[in-house]
Amino acid sequence: MIEKFKKRIFPKISLIFILFFILNCFEYEENIYFKKGFSGYVDISYSVPINQRTGDSIIKFLPINQDDIEKRINKGLFSKSVKIRDFSISIIEKEDLPGISYFQKKAKVNYRVDFIDISTLDGVLLGNLFVKKRGNSIYIKREFRTVLKNADQESSSGEKKIRSETHRLLGDGYVHFKVHFPQSSECKSNQGEIGLGILSYKFPLVETVEKAGNKIWDYSITTIY
């Protein structure tokens, strides 16, 4: 019985600590710039805590070394097809970190990826990416997975407590996405705010635990002239 409890609870407890660290030390912003014809580039910027022993990022899918980034994005179907440029990294010491930090250092990473067809960036950008082109329009869907299952009547008090604590720790944390498009275009989206030549969407991290099913963000851009 105890072993069964450990198997159900301990992975969720570990996840709580991961989410807590992400909330305090993780920042991610993505700026996609579309040109006419829907080619363009994306600027990716993120801050992650550093493993004191190895000097690597503690978040595996967000490495801090240029070679490691290229190895991660150049695999499978995208092997040797995606290159990064304008790479930069800066190290922030613990005394310069705002608020409470459980890490001695964190790294702020910036780089740019060019694309002819944005569909090649599936596996490079956060979440799953689906792209359709039709005439002078492009349709893009981003899909983000749920981290935890919804609590139900059969959930133990311990599991409910963990979920409640997760909500508290995530607070108002979010990931920021920006899409820049030619001003001679029309943009529509199911999420975010659309201004002159820009779509801005802040994805709340708490949505990854409070709602069942994948979270969908889709938008379209149509060239008027």
N, C-alpha and C positions, 0 to 999 in steps of 0.2 A: 504494500500500500504506500509506504514511504517512498520507495523507488519510483512508483507511478506518479506520485505528487512531484517529485524532483524533475521528472521528465517533462511534466506539463508546465511547471512554474519557472524553473531555473532559466530556460531559454528566454522567456518573457522578461525576467528580471534583468538578464544580460542586455536585452534590447532596450530596456529603460535607461540603463547607464549609457548605452551608445547614443540614444536620442538626447540624453542630457548633455553629453559632450558635444554633439552636433549643434544643439541649441546655443551653447555658450561659445563655441569656437568655429562654427561652420557658417560661411557666407558664400553664396553662389549667385552670379549674375551672367546672363546670356544675352548678347545683342546680335541679332541677325540683320544683315543689311542686304536687301534685294535690289538688284539693278534691273533695267528693262530686259525682258527675256527670262527673268527669274534665276539668273546666275547671281553670285554674290560672295559674301564671306560672313563668318560669325566670329565675334570676339567673345572669348570665354574667360571669366575671372572668378576665382574662388580662394577662400582662406580655409586652411585645414590645420589641425594640431599635428605636431611632429612626434613620432616615437623617439624618446630620448636615447634609447639604446642603439637603434638602427639608423636613425636620421631620416626615416621614410615617413610618408603620410600614414596616419592610422586609419584613414578611410581608403580602402583598397581601390575603389573605382575612381578615385581622384588623386592620382600620383602627383609628385611635385618635381620630378626630374624629367627633362625633355625626352630622353631615351625611353623612359618608362611610359610616358604619355603616348609616344609614337607606337610602342609595342602594344599598348592597350587598344588603340583605335585602328591599328593596322593588322587586323587578324580576321580570320574567316573570309567572308565575302569581300571585305574591304582591304585585304592584304595588299600592301604597297600602293594603295590608291589614294590615301589621304595623308597630306603633309601639313605640318604646323609651321608657322613662322611668327616672327616678332615675339618670341618667347622671353619672358622675364620672371624672375622670382625674387622676393624680398623676405627676409626672416625677421619676425617680430618677437622680441624677448618677453618673458613673463611680466617684467615690471612695466612694460608698455601696453599690456593687454587690459582692456577695460573690464571692470567687474571681477568676479571670482573666476580664477582659472586653475584647472587641475593639471595643466601642461606647462613645461618650461618654455616652449617655443611654439609658434605656429608659422606657417608659410603662406604668403600671398602669391598666387600664380596667375599669370596672364599669358594668353597666346591667341593666335588667329588661325582660322582654317578657311581656305578658299573652296568654293564649290561651283561646278557647272550645273549640276543637278543636286538639289538639296536632299533628295532621297538617299544619296550616298552617305549622309551623316547619321543614318539610323545606326545606333551603337556608339556614336560619338557624343550626341546630345543626350541629356537626361531623359529617361522614359523611353517609350517606343514611339517611332515616327512612321507615319503613313502619308504618302503624297500622291495626288492625282493632278494631272494637267489636262486642261480641256480648252482648246482655242487660246484666247488671251487671258485665261484664268488659271490660277493654281489653288488647290485645296489641300490643306495640311491638318492632320490630326495628331495630337500628342496624347499619349496614354500613360498614366502613372498608377502604379500598383498600390494596393492597400497593404500596409505593414502588418496590422493585426486584424483578426476576425472580430466581428461585432460580439459584444457580450449578450448572452441569452439567459433564460431562466435556469438553465443547467450549469451556468458558470459558477464556480466556487466564489466565496467571499474574497479569497486571495486574488483570484484572477480579476475580479471587479475592482479591487483596490489598486492593482497594477495598472489597469486601464485608466482609472481616475487620476493616478499619479502621472501617467503618460500625458494626459490632457493638460495637466497643470504645468509640466515641464516644457511642453511644446509651446504653450502660451500663444503669443502672436508671431511666432517664427514663420518665415516664408522664403521661397525661392523666387527671384525676380527675373522675368523674361521680358525682353523688348524686341519688337519686330519693326524694322525701318523699311519703308517701301516708297517708291517714287510718288511724288505728290500728284502726279497725273494718273493715279490709280485709286480704286475704291476698295476698302477693306471692310470685311464683316467678321465678327467673332462672337462665340457664345460666352466668352469670359473676357474680363479686362476692360480697359478704357482705350478708346480710339481717338487720336488727335490728328493734327495735320502731319501726315507722313509717318506716324508712329502708332503702334499698338503696344500697350504696356499691361502686363498681367503678373500679379503677385500670387503665387500658388501657396496657400496656407498649409504648413506642414501638418497641422492638426487634422486636416481632411484625410490624411493617410491612415488615421486610426478610428475616426468617428463615423465613417460611412462605408458600407459594404460595397464591394465591386471596384473596378478600376475607375480612376478619375479621368474624364475626357476634356481636353481643351482643343477646340478646332477653330480654324479661321480660313478665310479665302481672300485672295487679292486678285482684282481684275484690272487690267490695263485699259484705261478709257481711250487714250490716244498716244 
